[in-house]
Amino acid sequence: MTDPLAPRKPFAAPVVDRLAVRVVVDSRYERFLPNHTHPFVGIEHVGQVPRRQMTSLACEWGLSLHLQSTRGGASAQYMLDFGYTPEIVLRNADLLDIDPARIDGLILSHAHRDHFGGMTGFIMQHRARMRGDLCFYNGGEEGFREKFLGKPDDAISWGKVDRTMLTAQFVTPVCCHEPHDLASHAFTTGFIPRHSFEEVSGGSMVYEYDHFTETERRGKLLKDTHPDEHATCYVVQGRGLVVISSCGHVGLINTIRQAMAVSGVSKLHAVIGGFHLVTAPAEYIERTVTELAALAPDVVIPMHCSGADFIDAMRRRMPDALVTTNVGTRFTFGA
């Protein structure tokens, strides 16, 4: 049976010459990391913030990445996710000399506060300096729905993405339920089908998806299946596919396979981001590593919610691919 949520149009994935991924927000910063080299990725740690002797980068539970690619002499820059609070993303972006005027678009991986919480503050602070036709790319209309935490009978709101703010600031929402080309540099996966052994993880809840049903009128909350989660990807010339899974609630393997199916590229060069294995049992992690090894990535960079147990498993089983991360670090793929 054909998946009704599969892409309905042919999609030609763009190819870039070079991709640099800068960690703006994550939960770890170590100033004295030793230099680290890898045959497939350039690694630049920050250490002391240049020209800022009396301050430091800051961390929090959340993720934000700055993406910069080049293609035929042209450059494109995107902010992917915005951390939990505006204070941290604004602070770190400033210390890392990220120029808002050069940002071509804003991307949200999914509508959890530890990924969109700093967005309103970032836009309000910098909108006057940013391009006039700025777009905000999310994974679909479900990405504007309110999320809840806790038990169904005693849940608290975790907030929602403020569409009114975006409109007021002349930022155009673009719902990417299907794969989407970003300026012929990056692409989004669209909805990620769930065909592997993986289970949907994450503790948020939403009201039922069919609006104004009887159960919704009664205020019943159901487990969030994250239909709005999508991944941001690049194809690097001569290297292959780079998949950025900011949280991976719907499964790391599902995400990678969707990126391969969308792009038509079977060579997996790198996997980056949060893989949401921090609470997974040992056997689930081991199976994930087994499936990942079969896909043969050159580089795996776990961040955010990937978890120490997954990193330990990678050190045991795929040490040549594993690269650990740090706030401020820039990873460069390609020539």
Buried (B, 14 or more C-beta within 10 A) or exposed (E): EEEEBBBEEEBEBBBBBBBBBBBBBBBBBBEEBEEEEBEBBEBBBBBEBEEEEEEBBBBBBBBBBBBBBBBEEEBBBBBBBBBBBBBBBBBBBBBBEBEBEEBBBBBBBBBBBBBBBBBBBBBBBBBEEBEEEBBBBBBBEBBBBBBBEBEEEEBEEBBBBBBEEBEEBEBEBBBBBBBBBBBBBBBBBBBBBBEBEBEBBBBBBBBBEEEEEEEBEEEBBBEBBBBBBBBBBBBBBEBBBBBBBBBBBBBBBBBBBBBBBBBEBEBBBBBBBBBBBBEBEEEBBBBBBEBBBEBEBBBBBBBBBBBEBBBEBBEEBBEEBBBBBBBBBBBBBBE
